[in-house]
């Protein structure tokens, strides 16, 4: 069918992976800044 | 542990469940197929980023009205979390845009106003870091937050107001029931995580303000003044 996107899992995993990584790194930065404050 | 830690951890669990459903349980979208699964991450990130700016806006008004540092610290926390989420949502949108629109970036009204939002609130964070005097910092950053917030409703309605490439708002009536649950769970998960982040960041800002109020933080007496006291 025209217009249907085939595949694309690499985009999906990139977005989910980067989102979780950013959330984890930001949580770590808050922990470290909170400890040093 | 503080209450915001529990809220954040609860949000993490919700988001993990939502993302599992978004990846492996929800059906593929009719046209986007699996790329449509990015929306379970992107849409909640966008919603909650705007909520963070709303919290910053209300807190900035509270800070200006009362001069209380608690409001100012909340505004600082909400602004920083909003900036992190806005940067994230622009990245997510870009990766989603390439397979669906064929471009990583386009000067679409929704995208452009979102980029302006990121820059405006990042500048406010910069102002907060360079202004040393607490009262002046509160005044300047609160006024700047109120001015920058004007862009939030523009971002929200940009796709409706202009003939935008970006999709209009969806509602539970226009989304398949199989897709509504993971989307809602992800939205609440991201919201609770952000509340946890704002609480933790607010505590850091409060400690900084308390340290600035302490006698050790007061500037030393000018030397000329001491010389005058010693003179006959």
Interface residues (C-beta under 8 A of the other chain):
Chain A: X3 X4 X5 X6 X7 X8 X9 X11 X12 X14 X15 X16 X18 X19 X22 X23 X26 X27 X30 X31 X33 X34 X37
Chain B: X8 X19 X23 X30 X31 X32 X33 X34 X35 X37 X38 X41 X42 X45 X84 X87 X88 X91 X92 X95 X96 X98 X99 X100 X193 X197 X200 X201 X203 X204 X207 X208
